[in-house]
Amino acid sequence: MPKDIEPRLLRAFTAVADELHFTRAATRLYVAQQALSRDIRRLERELGAELFVRTTRQVTLTAEGQRLLPYARRVLEAQEELSAAFGGGRAGAGAGRPLVVDVSAPVSTGSAVLAEARGRVAPDVELVAHFHSGLTGAAAELLAGRVDVSFGRVGGLDPAVLARLEHQLIRYERMAVVLREDHPLAQLHEVPLEALAGETLYAAAGNAATAEWTDLAAQLFAGRGIVMAEPFPQIEGVEEFTRVVAKRRWSVLASSVFIAMPGAVLRPLTAPVPLSPVSLVWRRGLRHPGLDALREAAAALGAAGGWLATPPGTWLPSPEAEEAAEVAEAGKAGESGEEPLTAPRARG
């Protein structure tokens, strides 16, 4: 029976299991491939089981490897939680490697938070930007360890995935519509939702990586006569997105924080004012001074810009609408002297 298996060996195993490629796994762990192979062999000896089938063309998990994987993940998550609980306040904790931050797009709430956070960290702390459109897709990267932090709407994530993440609501983005300059509604400063009845809007249907956005759109369109554009393959990059939208003459459901597009205008939606919740999301148990800086930056920008304000006459998707109502009720209870139900700053 194996005793005292080092977490480092389990970390090596899960990296190879995720990547199914020793070179990529070694790069992800910032170790030499020879050292990684040595750790895998040692783990196999300690367990008395072969974990991978290796050929010159591919790496696959054996049945024993598949059996070990969920146990290994739980052990590593528990270790990260333990380290966070007893070492989270130590200066410089986790600063030895770059923090990979998915900001979704160059123009986004995530990009603004990242820019602010970079001014709050020590010179030896590196925050590296990735641009992975869609939190559903980014969540898989978070759990695999290829990305450390992301931004987006957590309400549309699979509960089993969300249970392995922590998140902090940082902003309600006002939703908008991108219209061609020659569209009749482009002359309005704000577009009432009822004016979009009969219109077809692109909302990333068919892109599995942005399923949480398509879910929000479906809720918003329901009962208003707004038609979801047919599913379309995932569009990569700003230039390609601009080209496809222009060629197909789409109107696009967007956020008020959006890229400028030639030949198109961005108009806020109103009556009611729909809001898209944006959270800062990270892997459970993660410790890094860059994460601390991101959370501080988001709070500072939010306080200065009123990011979490919800004026009367706004709309939120489900389940965020119900959660916001609970927080509001808790606030009323606190004002009346009752025991309030407080909403945590970070959830997991």
CORWO-V794335 format. One record per residue. N is the residue number from 1. RES is the residue in one letter. PSI is psi in degrees with one decimal (NA if undefined). NEAR is the number of other C-alpha atoms within 10 Angstrom. D_FIRST is the distance of its C-alpha to the first C-alpha in Angstrom with 2 decimals. Layout:
n->N res->RES psi->PSI near->NEAR d_first->D_FIRST
n->N res->RES psi->PSI near->NEAR d_first->D_FIRST
//
This chain:
n->1 res->M psi->127.4 near->5 d_first->0.00
n->2 res->P psi->142.9 near->9 d_first->3.85
n->3 res->K psi->141.6 near->7 d_first->6.52
n->4 res->D psi->53.2 near->6 d_first->10.19
n->5 res->I psi->128.8 near->12 d_first->10.73
n->6 res->E psi->135.3 near->10 d_first->14.50
n->7 res->P psi->-30.7 near->13 d_first->16.70
n->8 res->R psi->-37.0 near->13 d_first->18.79
n->9 res->L psi->-39.0 near->19 d_first->16.32
n->10 res->L psi->-35.2 near->21 d_first->16.14
n->11 res->R psi->-40.0 near->19 d_first->19.92
n->12 res->A psi->-43.7 near->23 d_first->20.38
n->13 res->F psi->-48.1 near->26 d_first->18.48
n->14 res->T psi->-34.0 near->22 d_first->20.59
n->15 res->A psi->-44.7 near->23 d_first->23.72
n->16 res->V psi->-37.9 near->25 d_first->23.38
n->17 res->A psi->-36.7 near->21 d_first->22.53
n->18 res->D psi->-45.4 near->17 d_first->25.69
n->19 res->E psi->-29.3 near->17 d_first->27.93
n->20 res->L psi->41.1 near->17 d_first->26.71
n->21 res->H psi->118.7 near->16 d_first->28.36
n->22 res->F psi->-38.1 near->21 d_first->26.99
n->23 res->T psi->-45.9 near->16 d_first->30.36
n->24 res->R psi->-38.8 near->15 d_first->30.89
n->25 res->A psi->-41.2 near->23 d_first->27.40
n->26 res->A psi->-40.7 near->20 d_first->28.02
n->27 res->T psi->-42.2 near->13 d_first->31.42
n->28 res->R psi->-35.6 near->17 d_first->30.10
n->29 res->L psi->-3.7 near->17 d_first->27.69
n->30 res->Y psi->44.0 near->11 d_first->30.43
n->31 res->V psi->164.2 near->13 d_first->28.44
n->32 res->A psi->149.0 near->14 d_first->29.26
n->33 res->Q psi->-36.2 near->16 d_first->27.98
n->34 res->Q psi->-40.7 near->12 d_first->26.71
n->35 res->A psi->-39.0 near->12 d_first->24.59
n->36 res->L psi->-46.3 near->25 d_first->23.19
n->37 res->S psi->-39.3 near->17 d_first->22.40
n->38 res->R psi->-40.9 near->14 d_first->20.70
n->39 res->D psi->-39.4 near->19 d_first->18.43
n->40 res->I psi->-42.8 near->21 d_first->17.56
n->41 res->R psi->-40.3 near->18 d_first->16.82
n->42 res->R psi->-43.2 near->14 d_first->14.58
n->43 res->L psi->-41.2 near->22 d_first->12.59
n->44 res->E psi->-39.1 near->17 d_first->12.45
n->45 res->R psi->-43.6 near->12 d_first->11.27
n->46 res->E psi->-33.9 near->14 d_first->8.39
n->47 res->L psi->-17.5 near->16 d_first->7.39
n->48 res->G psi->34.8 near->11 d_first->8.74
n->49 res->A psi->144.2 near->14 d_first->11.43
n->50 res->E psi->127.9 near->16 d_first->15.07
n->51 res->L psi->-25.3 near->23 d_first->16.16
n->52 res->F psi->147.0 near->21 d_first->19.88
n->53 res->V psi->117.9 near->12 d_first->22.64
n->54 res->R psi->127.9 near->14 d_first->25.00
n->55 res->T psi->177.1 near->8 d_first->28.59
n->56 res->T psi->-15.0 near->5 d_first->31.70
n->57 res->R psi->-24.0 near->6 d_first->32.82
n->58 res->Q psi->163.8 near->10 d_first->29.92
n->59 res->V psi->129.7 near->16 d_first->26.29
n->60 res->T psi->154.3 near->17 d_first->24.61
n->61 res->L psi->139.7 near->19 d_first->21.26
n->62 res->T psi->174.6 near->15 d_first->19.40
n->63 res->A psi->-38.3 near->13 d_first->18.36
n->64 res->E psi->-36.0 near->13 d_first->14.72
n->65 res->G psi->-41.5 near->20 d_first->16.37
n->66 res->Q psi->-35.4 near->14 d_first->18.49
n->67 res->R psi->-35.6 near->12 d_first->15.70
n->68 res->L psi->-32.7 near->17 d_first->14.00
n->69 res->L psi->-51.1 near->17 d_first->17.47
n->70 res->P psi->-34.3 near->11 d_first->18.38
n->71 res->Y psi->-43.7 near->12 d_first->15.20
n->72 res->A psi->-42.1 near->18 d_first->15.86
n->73 res->R psi->-42.5 near->16 d_first->19.48
n->74 res->R psi->-38.6 near->12 d_first->18.98
n->75 res->V psi->-44.5 near->14 d_first->16.92
n->76 res->L psi->-38.2 near->17 d_first->19.68
n->77 res->E psi->-41.0 near->17 d_first->22.42
n->78 res->A psi->-38.8 near->14 d_first->21.21
n->79 res->Q psi->-41.6 near->14 d_first->21.11
n->80 res->E psi->-39.5 near->17 d_first->24.60
n->81 res->E psi->-40.5 near->17 d_first->25.89
n->82 res->L psi->-45.2 near->13 d_first->24.71
n->83 res->S psi->-40.1 near->15 d_first->26.36
n->84 res->A psi->-38.3 near->18 d_first->29.43
n->85 res->A psi->-35.0 near->12 d_first->29.75
n->86 res->F psi->-4.8 near->9 d_first->29.67
n->87 res->G psi->5.6 near->13 d_first->30.95
n->88 res->G psi->-24.3 near->19 d_first->33.22
n->89 res->G psi->-1.5 near->11 d_first->36.38
n->90 res->R psi->127.9 near->12 d_first->35.74
n->91 res->A psi->134.5 near->10 d_first->38.43
n->92 res->G psi->3.0 near->15 d_first->37.37
n->93 res->A psi->128.3 near->15 d_first->33.88
n->94 res->G psi->3.3 near->17 d_first->32.68
n->95 res->A psi->-0.6 near->16 d_first->35.88
n->96 res->G psi->-11.4 near->12 d_first->34.33
n->97 res->R psi->157.1 near->13 d_first->34.42
n->98 res->P psi->147.7 near->15 d_first->37.03
n->99 res->L psi->121.8 near->20 d_first->36.83
n->100 res->V psi->119.1 near->20 d_first->37.51
n->101 res->V psi->114.8 near->27 d_first->39.92
n->102 res->D psi->117.8 near->27 d_first->41.06
n->103 res->V psi->4.5 near->28 d_first->44.63
n->104 res->S psi->-55.1 near->21 d_first->45.46
n->105 res->A psi->157.9 near->19 d_first->48.92
n->106 res->P psi->-32.4 near->15 d_first->51.17
n->107 res->V psi->103.5 near->13 d_first->53.29
n->108 res->S psi->165.0 near->18 d_first->51.04
n->109 res->T psi->-41.0 near->23 d_first->50.00
n->110 res->G psi->-41.3 near->27 d_first->46.81
n->111 res->S psi->-40.1 near->20 d_first->48.95
n->112 res->A psi->-42.6 near->15 d_first->51.10
n->113 res->V psi->-42.7 near->24 d_first->48.16
n->114 res->L psi->-43.6 near->24 d_first->46.60
n->115 res->A psi->-41.8 near->14 d_first->49.97
n->116 res->E psi->-40.3 near->18 d_first->50.34
n->117 res->A psi->-34.6 near->21 d_first->46.81
n->118 res->R psi->-25.6 near->18 d_first->47.37
n->119 res->G psi->-1.6 near->11 d_first->50.15
n->120 res->R psi->-3.4 near->17 d_first->47.92
n->121 res->V psi->160.7 near->17 d_first->45.13
n->122 res->A psi->157.5 near->13 d_first->45.14
n->123 res->P psi->-27.4 near->8 d_first->46.17
n->124 res->D psi->1.3 near->11 d_first->42.67
n->125 res->V psi->122.7 near->19 d_first->41.20
n->126 res->E psi->129.1 near->17 d_first->41.43
n->127 res->L psi->115.2 near->21 d_first->41.71
n->128 res->V psi->126.1 near->15 d_first->41.72
n->129 res->A psi->135.7 near->21 d_first->43.42
n->130 res->H psi->158.5 near->18 d_first->42.33
n->131 res->F psi->83.5 near->17 d_first->44.53
n->132 res->H psi->100.6 near->22 d_first->42.53
n->133 res->S psi->121.2 near->22 d_first->44.90
n->134 res->G psi->122.3 near->24 d_first->43.33
n->135 res->L psi->-29.7 near->29 d_first->40.60
n->136 res->T psi->-45.7 near->23 d_first->38.93
n->137 res->G psi->-40.8 near->17 d_first->38.32
n->138 res->A psi->-31.3 near->27 d_first->37.54
n->139 res->A psi->-38.0 near->28 d_first->34.89
n->140 res->A psi->-38.3 near->14 d_first->32.79
n->141 res->E psi->-36.9 near->19 d_first->33.27
n->142 res->L psi->-48.2 near->24 d_first->32.30
n->143 res->L psi->-28.6 near->19 d_first->28.99
n->144 res->A psi->-9.3 near->17 d_first->28.26
n->145 res->G psi->6.2 near->17 d_first->29.11
n->146 res->R psi->-20.5 near->18 d_first->32.20
n->147 res->V psi->145.2 near->23 d_first->34.49
n->148 res->D psi->-36.4 near->25 d_first->34.08
n->149 res->V psi->145.3 near->29 d_first->37.08
n->150 res->S psi->180.0 near->28 d_first->39.51
n->151 res->F psi->147.3 near->29 d_first->42.47
n->152 res->G psi->-169.6 near->31 d_first->43.64
n->153 res->R psi->109.9 near->23 d_first->43.90
n->154 res->V psi->-19.2 near->26 d_first->40.65
n->155 res->G psi->-20.0 near->20 d_first->42.35
n->156 res->G psi->3.9 near->21 d_first->42.02
n->157 res->L psi->153.3 near->19 d_first->38.27
n->158 res->D psi->130.4 near->12 d_first->35.79
n->159 res->P psi->-34.2 near->11 d_first->34.45
n->160 res->A psi->-34.6 near->8 d_first->30.82
n->161 res->V psi->-46.1 near->14 d_first->31.54
n->162 res->L psi->-30.6 near->20 d_first->33.52
n->163 res->A psi->-21.0 near->13 d_first->30.74
n->164 res->R psi->8.9 near->17 d_first->28.76
n->165 res->L psi->161.0 near->21 d_first->31.88
n->166 res->E psi->153.4 near->19 d_first->34.19
n->167 res->H psi->154.2 near->24 d_first->37.93
n->168 res->Q psi->119.2 near->20 d_first->41.26
n->169 res->L psi->126.9 near->22 d_first->44.55
n->170 res->I psi->-19.3 near->26 d_first->47.00
n->171 res->R psi->147.3 near->23 d_first->49.95
n->172 res->Y psi->108.0 near->21 d_first->51.96
n->173 res->E psi->133.1 near->20 d_first->53.57
n->174 res->R psi->135.1 near->21 d_first->56.85
n->175 res->M psi->155.5 near->22 d_first->56.82
n->176 res->A psi->177.3 near->25 d_first->59.50
n->177 res->V psi->135.9 near->24 d_first->60.80
n->178 res->V psi->123.9 near->26 d_first->61.61
n->179 res->L psi->147.4 near->24 d_first->64.99
n->180 res->R psi->149.5 near->21 d_first->67.18
n->181 res->E psi->-28.5 near->14 d_first->70.14
n->182 res->D psi->6.9 near->11 d_first->72.50
n->183 res->H psi->139.8 near->13 d_first->70.69
n->184 res->P psi->-32.6 near->9 d_first->73.05
n->185 res->L psi->-9.1 near->18 d_first->70.56
n->186 res->A psi->-19.5 near->18 d_first->70.13
n->187 res->Q psi->-14.9 near->13 d_first->73.31
n->188 res->L psi->148.7 near->10 d_first->71.73
n->189 res->H psi->-33.0 near->11 d_first->70.12
n->190 res->E psi->146.4 near->17 d_first->67.60
n->191 res->V psi->115.4 near->20 d_first->66.85
n->192 res->P psi->142.2 near->17 d_first->66.77
n->193 res->L psi->-36.5 near->21 d_first->64.05
n->194 res->E psi->-23.1 near->14 d_first->66.73
n->195 res->A psi->-14.9 near->15 d_first->68.43
n->196 res->L psi->0.2 near->18 d_first->65.45
n->197 res->A psi->129.9 near->14 d_first->65.97
n->198 res->G psi->-11.5 near->11 d_first->66.31
n->199 res->E psi->151.7 near->13 d_first->64.72
n->200 res->T psi->124.4 near->17 d_first->61.69
n->201 res->L psi->137.8 near->22 d_first->59.15
n->202 res->Y psi->130.2 near->21 d_first->56.26
n->203 res->A psi->35.8 near->25 d_first->53.04
n->204 res->A psi->22.7 near->26 d_first->50.40
n->205 res->A psi->137.1 near->21 d_first->49.93
n->206 res->G psi->-10.6 near->15 d_first->47.87
n->207 res->N psi->104.5 near->19 d_first->45.80
n->208 res->A psi->-26.5 near->16 d_first->42.27
n->209 res->A psi->-20.5 near->20 d_first->41.54
n->210 res->T psi->32.2 near->24 d_first->44.27
n->211 res->A psi->-31.7 near->20 d_first->43.72
n->212 res->E psi->-30.9 near->22 d_first->43.99
n->213 res->W psi->-41.8 near->24 d_first->47.51
n->214 res->T psi->-36.5 near->21 d_first->48.64
n->215 res->D psi->-43.5 near->18 d_first->47.49
n->216 res->L psi->-44.6 near->20 d_first->49.59
n->217 res->A psi->-42.7 near->23 d_first->52.53
n->218 res->A psi->-39.6 near->17 d_first->52.33
n->219 res->Q psi->-42.0 near->13 d_first->52.54
n->220 res->L psi->-39.2 near->16 d_first->55.46
n->221 res->F psi->-25.0 near->16 d_first->57.37
n->222 res->A psi->127.5 near->11 d_first->57.04
n->223 res->G psi->3.8 near->9 d_first->60.43
n->224 res->R psi->1.5 near->14 d_first->62.27
n->225 res->G psi->13.2 near->15 d_first->63.22
n->226 res->I psi->133.3 near->20 d_first->61.29
n->227 res->V psi->134.4 near->18 d_first->59.83
n->228 res->M psi->130.4 near->20 d_first->56.49
n->229 res->A psi->149.0 near->17 d_first->56.95
n->230 res->E psi->150.4 near->12 d_first->55.36
n->231 res->P psi->141.1 near->12 d_first->51.84
n->232 res->F psi->145.6 near->12 d_first->51.99
n->233 res->P psi->154.8 near->10 d_first->49.42
n->234 res->Q psi->133.8 near->15 d_first->47.72
n->235 res->I psi->122.2 near->15 d_first->50.20
n->236 res->E psi->125.8 near->11 d_first->48.89
n->237 res->G psi->150.8 near->12 d_first->50.82
n->238 res->V psi->-44.8 near->13 d_first->53.91
n->239 res->E psi->-43.4 near->10 d_first->56.41
n->240 res->E psi->-38.5 near->11 d_first->55.17
n->241 res->F psi->-45.7 near->14 d_first->55.04
n->242 res->T psi->-41.7 near->17 d_first->58.61
n->243 res->R psi->-47.3 near->14 d_first->59.80
n->244 res->V psi->-43.4 near->12 d_first->58.36
n->245 res->V psi->-43.0 near->18 d_first->59.66
n->246 res->A psi->-42.1 near->16 d_first->63.10
n->247 res->K psi->-40.6 near->9 d_first->63.31
n->248 res->R psi->-2.9 near->8 d_first->62.32
n->249 res->R psi->42.7 near->13 d_first->64.41
n->250 res->W psi->150.2 near->17 d_first->61.66
n->251 res->S psi->143.9 near->22 d_first->61.81
n->252 res->V psi->130.2 near->20 d_first->58.41
n->253 res->L psi->126.5 near->22 d_first->56.70
n->254 res->A psi->-178.3 near->24 d_first->55.68
n->255 res->S psi->160.9 near->22 d_first->55.11
n->256 res->S psi->-15.7 near->19 d_first->57.84
n->257 res->V psi->93.7 near->14 d_first->55.61
n->258 res->F psi->158.6 near->16 d_first->56.08
n->259 res->I psi->151.2 near->16 d_first->57.19
n->260 res->A psi->135.0 near->13 d_first->60.90
n->261 res->M psi->124.7 near->18 d_first->61.87
n->262 res->P psi->136.2 near->11 d_first->65.18
n->263 res->G psi->10.3 near->11 d_first->67.57
n->264 res->A psi->158.9 near->19 d_first->65.68
n->265 res->V psi->152.8 near->18 d_first->65.77
n->266 res->L psi->122.1 near->27 d_first->63.18
n->267 res->R psi->126.6 near->22 d_first->64.45
n->268 res->P psi->148.3 near->20 d_first->62.74
n->269 res->L psi->150.7 near->25 d_first->62.44
n->270 res->T psi->170.6 near->19 d_first->64.10
n->271 res->A psi->65.1 near->14 d_first->65.19
n->272 res->P psi->173.7 near->14 d_first->62.48
n->273 res->V psi->108.0 near->21 d_first->60.73
n->274 res->P psi->139.2 near->22 d_first->57.25
n->275 res->L psi->141.2 near->22 d_first->54.44
n->276 res->S psi->114.7 near->23 d_first->51.18
n->277 res->P psi->133.7 near->23 d_first->48.37
n->278 res->V psi->126.4 near->23 d_first->46.52
n->279 res->S psi->152.6 near->24 d_first->43.32
n->280 res->L psi->128.6 near->25 d_first->41.39
n->281 res->V psi->134.8 near->30 d_first->37.83
n->282 res->W psi->163.7 near->24 d_first->34.69
n->283 res->R psi->136.1 near->25 d_first->30.91
n->284 res->R psi->132.4 near->22 d_first->29.37
n->285 res->G psi->-2.8 near->21 d_first->28.41
n->286 res->L psi->133.9 near->18 d_first->30.41
n->287 res->R psi->128.4 near->24 d_first->32.03
n->288 res->H psi->136.4 near->22 d_first->34.85
n->289 res->P psi->-26.1 near->24 d_first->38.38
n->290 res->G psi->-36.7 near->27 d_first->39.70
n->291 res->L psi->-41.9 near->23 d_first->38.40
n->292 res->D psi->-42.2 near->14 d_first->40.13
n->293 res->A psi->-38.1 near->21 d_first->43.29
n->294 res->L psi->-42.8 near->24 d_first->43.18
n->295 res->R psi->-40.6 near->20 d_first->42.96
n->296 res->E psi->-42.1 near->16 d_first->45.78
n->297 res->A psi->-43.4 near->22 d_first->47.86
n->298 res->A psi->-42.0 near->25 d_first->47.53
n->299 res->A psi->-41.5 near->19 d_first->48.60
n->300 res->A psi->-46.7 near->17 d_first->51.53
n->301 res->L psi->-39.5 near->17 d_first->52.77
n->302 res->G psi->-41.8 near->17 d_first->52.38
n->303 res->A psi->-40.1 near->13 d_first->54.40
n->304 res->A psi->-34.4 near->9 d_first->57.10
n->305 res->G psi->3.6 near->11 d_first->57.37
n->306 res->G psi->40.1 near->12 d_first->56.85
n->307 res->W psi->-27.1 near->20 d_first->53.90
n->308 res->L psi->14.1 near->16 d_first->52.77
n->309 res->A psi->139.7 near->12 d_first->56.26
n->310 res->T psi->85.1 near->15 d_first->56.86
n->311 res->P psi->161.7 near->8 d_first->60.64
n->312 res->P psi->147.4 near->8 d_first->62.20
n->313 res->G psi->20.8 near->10 d_first->62.41
n->314 res->T psi->162.9 near->14 d_first->59.08
n->315 res->W psi->137.5 near->20 d_first->56.62
n->316 res->L psi->149.5 near->21 d_first->52.83
n->317 res->P psi->171.0 near->19 d_first->50.44
n->318 res->S psi->138.3 near->14 d_first->48.12
n->319 res->P psi->2.5 near->11 d_first->45.77
n->320 res->E psi->-33.8 near->17 d_first->47.07
n->321 res->A psi->-42.8 near->15 d_first->50.43
n->322 res->E psi->-39.3 near->12 d_first->48.91
n->323 res->E psi->-41.2 near->13 d_first->46.77
n->324 res->A psi->-37.3 near->15 d_first->49.90
n->325 res->A psi->-38.7 near->11 d_first->51.81
n->326 res->E psi->-42.5 near->15 d_first->49.23
n->327 res->V psi->-41.3 near->15 d_first->49.49
n->328 res->A psi->-42.0 near->15 d_first->53.29
n->329 res->E psi->-37.3 near->15 d_first->53.27
n->330 res->A psi->-38.8 near->18 d_first->51.07
n->331 res->G psi->-41.4 near->17 d_first->53.64
n->332 res->K psi->-40.0 near->14 d_first->56.46
n->333 res->A psi->-39.9 near->14 d_first->54.69
n->334 res->G psi->-39.9 near->14 d_first->54.30
n->335 res->E psi->-31.0 near->11 d_first->57.99
n->336 res->S psi->-0.3 near->10 d_first->59.01
n->337 res->G psi->-2.1 near->8 d_first->57.06
n->338 res->E psi->163.8 near->11 d_first->54.37
n->339 res->E psi->115.1 near->11 d_first->50.68
n->340 res->P psi->153.8 near->15 d_first->49.78
n->341 res->L psi->112.0 near->15 d_first->46.78
n->342 res->T psi->143.8 near->13 d_first->45.78
n->343 res->A psi->125.6 near->14 d_first->44.32
n->344 res->P psi->152.8 near->10 d_first->41.58
n->345 res->R psi->-35.4 near->10 d_first->42.26
n->346 res->A psi->140.0 near->13 d_first->38.93
n->347 res->R psi->153.3 near->14 d_first->37.03
n->348 res->G psi->NA near->15 d_first->33.56
//
